Amino acid sequence: MAIVHKTRTQLVAEAIREKILSGEIKAGDPLRQAALAEELNVSRIPVREALLQLEAEGLVNFEAHKGATVTKLSAEQIDEIFDLRALLEAELLRHSIDKLSNRDLLEAEAVLADLEEAMAAGDTQLATGRLNAEFHSKLYSRAERPQTRELVDVYSKNSERYVRMHILLAGGITTAPEEHRNLLEFCRQKDADKACAYLKQHIIGAKNDIKALLIRLEEEQK
């Protein structure tokens, strides 16, 4: 495995992103650069750069006279993000599926086993983050569509808070394992039409679950 050297800004961005995704820093909370710099033992410069990176991912919002805050979860925003994910990820899968080797499929299954184990153990942070992304990534790995892949990575980061919410609060922990297994089986069969249709259904189904949950939460807060 290649060693990945990360810049200080990347490490700071990862630390702040994890605080947001885990709910340690909540929607609407201010992100004070001086306090974050002190906590993470860095200067303000990488903190500022990291916050700009997280703004591009949709996690942070800069407002005049207010500074950086964590973006609020929104039922409206979710439609566009998940609809784009469904289109783009199905496109990647369609270009990848015929070129997936037996080894690729075995590796995807191994990641899926780790994901199911983590979910069964209640390890939602790991289950909904790295392993979920790794499983999908393996299925798209032979697409040879770098521009599409870049967009998918952006929208995946934009939607990660919602995905974690789906697993934690909207029933995803019971439906995701079976859906992933079905998707993997369609990929084994090299059935592009069924695999892509099922992938879209998987993403849109998650979107509908999370929207219903967000609308309910918004009603409860009124």
N, C-alpha and C positions, 0 to 999 in steps of 0.2 A: 504494500500500500504506500502511495506517495505521501511524503510529509508536506502538509500544507502550512505555509508560513503566513500568519495573519498579522495585519497591521494593528497598531494600538486602537485605531478608530474602529476596525472590525470587531475587536474584542469588546470594546465599550458598547458598540451597537448590540452585540449579542447579549451582553449583560442586561442592558436596559430593555431590550426586546423581551427577554425571558421574564423580567419583572412585570411587564405589561401583559404578556400572554398568560402568566400564572395568576394574574389578578392582584398581585402584591401592590402594583400601582394601578388604580382604577380609572375608568373612563371619566374624563373631565378633570382629573388631578393635574396640578401644575408640575412641570419637570424643571426644577431649579438647577441650573448648570453648576453653580458653586457647590451646592450640596452633593450633587452626583459626582463631581470631580473629587471632592474630599472622600466620599464613600468608596469610590473605585480607585483612589490613590493615583490619579492622573491630573494633568493640567486641564484647563477649560477647553483648550483647542480641540482635542479628540472628542470631548463630550459634545461640543457644538457641531462638529462634523458628523458624529454618530446620530444626533437628533435630526439633522438634515437628511441623512440616509433613511431614517425611520419615517420621516415625513413623506419621502418618495414611496415608501411601502404602505402608506395610509394609516400608520399607527400614531403619528404625532401631528399636531396642528400648531402652526405659528400664528399668533394674533398680535396685532399692534397694541402696544402698551400692556400686554399681558404675558408675552413670552410663549414658551412651548407648553402645550397641554396634551394629555392623552385623548385621542379622538373618541367620540361617543359611538357606541354600537347603534347601528341604524337599520331598521327593517327595509328602508328604501334603498340604501346602498347595497344591501345584500343581493338584490335582484340582478343588478348589472354585473357584479363581481362573479357570481356563481354561473350566470348565463354565459359569460365570456369563458369561464373555466370549462364549462361543458363543451362548448364549441371547439376551443383550442386543444383541450386534452384528447378529445375524440379524434381530432385531426392528427395529432402526434401518434396516437395508438394505431390509426389506420395505416400510417406510413411505416410503423415499426413492426407490426404483428407478424408479417410474413418472414421477417428477418430474425425474429427471436429464436435463439438456439435452445437446445435442450438444457444447456448449462444456465442460460438466462432464466429459463422458467424454473429450474431447480433453485436458483439463487433467490428468485422472487418468492418461491414457496417457503424458503428458509426465513426470509424477512417476515413473511406473513405469520409463520409459527412464532417468531419472537414477538410480533405485534399482538397476537392473540394471548400469548402468555402474559405480556405486560398488562393487557386490558383485564385479564382474569384476576391478576394480582392487584388491580385497582390503581396501577401506575399510569394515571391518565396523562401526566405531563409527557412522559416518554412515548406512550402509546399514540397520542394524537399528534405528536410533533415529528420527530426524526424518523420513526419507523413507518408511519403512514406515508410520509413523503417518499421515503426510500422504496417502498413497495411500488407505488405508482411510477416512480422514476425508472425503476428497472423495466417496467412494461413499455415505457416510451424510449428506452435507451438506444434503439436501432433506427429511430425515425430519420436521422440526418436532416433535421429541420432546426438549425440553431436559432433563427430569429423567433420562430414559434416557441421554442423551448425557453428562450429568455422571457417572453411575455408570460408563459405559464408560471415560471418561477416568481415573477412579480405578483401575479394574481394569487398564487398559492400563499405568499407571505401576507398579502392583503386579507386573505380569508382565514388565516390560521386561528385568530381569536374566535371566529365563528365556528370553525371546525371543532375546537376544544370545547366550546359551549355545547355543540351537538353531542359530543361524547359524554360530557358531564351531566347535562341537564335535559337533553331532548331525545333521549332514547337511542342514540347512536351506538352506545356500547353493546346493545343487544342485536342491532341490525348490521353493523359494519362487518363483523367477521364472516357471516354467511354471504354477504354481497361481494366481499373481496374474493372469497373462494369461487363463487360463480363466475366472476370476471376472469379469474385465472384459468378456469376450465375452458371458457370460450377462446382464450388466447392459446391454450394447448391445442384446441381443435382448429386453430387458424381461421376461425369464423369471424372475419372483420366486421361484417354487418351486425351480427349479434353482439359482439364484444363492444363495438362503438355505441350501439343503441343502449346497451346495459350500463356502460360507463356514464353516458349522459343521464340516464335514469337515476343512477347512484348519486351523482352530483346534485341534480335537481331535487331529488328526494330529501337530501340533507338540507338544501336551501329552504324547502317548504317547512321542514320540521323546525329549523332555527327561526324562520320568520314568525311562525305561529307562537313560538316561545317568546320572542322579543316583543311581539304585539301584546301578549298576555302580561309580560313584565311592565311594559309601558302603561297598560291600563291599571295595573296594581299601584303604580306610582302616582297616579292622578289623584 
